[in-house]
Amino acid sequence: MSQYRPGQLAELLGVSTDTVRRWCDEGKLETVRSEGGHRMVEGRSLARFVREQDDAYVPEALLSQSARNRFSGVVTRVERDKLTAVIELRAGRFRIVSLLTREAADDLRLEEGDLATAVVKATDVIMEVAPL
């Protein structure tokens, strides 16, 4: 399960770290504590929060590539069956849905709450994640 520090969320959402902490204190974002005692937001909580927003910040692309239509955001839905997978991403106010093979989705290990980038070239959408 992905977890994010308040500073990471601030960059992703285009707000200050203090704003993220306030949202956590208000219960808008559920938090857990890391082993070191730091506040962390789980990916599923972030996905729920982002789905409810009209506008959110789209961070810079994670990887270099010639395609210019790149949308970085939070995975808000993953549905797998035997052959295919539907991946939904919220990038700012945009909702992007991609139909992948099950094998491709499994290789990317995409889960709700993960940070990913949708690359749109013509009618194809390619999902990317940063190297581990």
Backbone hydrogen bonds, N-H to C=O, Kabsch-Sander energy under -0.5 kcal/mol:
donor,donor_aa,acceptor,acceptor_aa,energy
4,Y,41,V,-2.5
9,L,5,R,-2.1
10,A,6,P,-2.3
11,E,7,G,-1.9
12,L,8,Q,-2.5
13,L,9,L,-3.0
14,G,10,A,-1.2
15,V,10,A,-1.9
20,V,16,S,-1.8
21,R,17,T,-2.5
22,R,18,D,-2.3
23,W,19,T,-2.5
24,C,20,V,-2.1
25,D,21,R,-2.6
26,E,22,R,-2.4
27,G,24,C,-1.2
28,K,23,W,-2.2
29,L,23,W,-1.1
32,V,40,M,-2.6
34,S,38,H,-2.8
37,G,34,S,-2.1
40,M,32,V,-2.9
41,V,4,Y,-2.7
42,E,30,E,-0.7
42,E,40,M,-0.5
43,G,2,S,-3.1
46,L,42,E,-2.1
47,A,43,G,-2.8
48,R,44,R,-2.2
49,F,45,S,-2.3
50,V,46,L,-2.9
51,R,47,A,-2.3
52,E,48,R,-1.1
52,E,49,F,-0.6
53,Q,50,V,-1.4
70,R,68,R,-1.6
71,F,118,A,-2.7
73,G,116,A,-2.7
74,V,90,R,-2.1
75,V,114,D,-2.9
76,T,88,E,-2.4
77,R,88,E,-1.3
79,E,86,V,-2.4
81,D,84,T,-2.8
85,A,100,L,-2.5
86,V,79,E,-2.8
87,I,85,A,-0.5
87,I,98,S,-2.8
88,E,77,R,-2.6
89,L,96,I,-2.9
90,R,74,V,-2.6
91,A,89,L,-0.6
91,A,94,F,-2.7
92,G,90,R,-0.6
94,F,91,A,-2.2
96,I,89,L,-3.1
96,I,94,F,-0.5
98,S,87,I,-2.9
100,L,85,A,-3.0
100,L,98,S,-0.6
102,R,83,L,-2.6
105,A,101,T,-2.1
106,D,102,R,-2.6
107,D,103,E,-2.5
108,L,104,A,-2.0
109,R,105,A,-0.9
110,L,105,A,-1.3
113,G,75,V,-3.4
114,D,111,E,-2.1
116,A,73,G,-2.3
117,T,128,E,-2.1
118,A,71,F,-2.8
119,V,117,T,-0.5
119,V,126,I,-2.8
120,V,69,N,-3.3
120,V,118,A,-0.6
121,K,119,V,-0.6
121,K,124,D,-2.4
124,D,121,K,-2.5
126,I,119,V,-2.6
128,E,117,T,-2.1
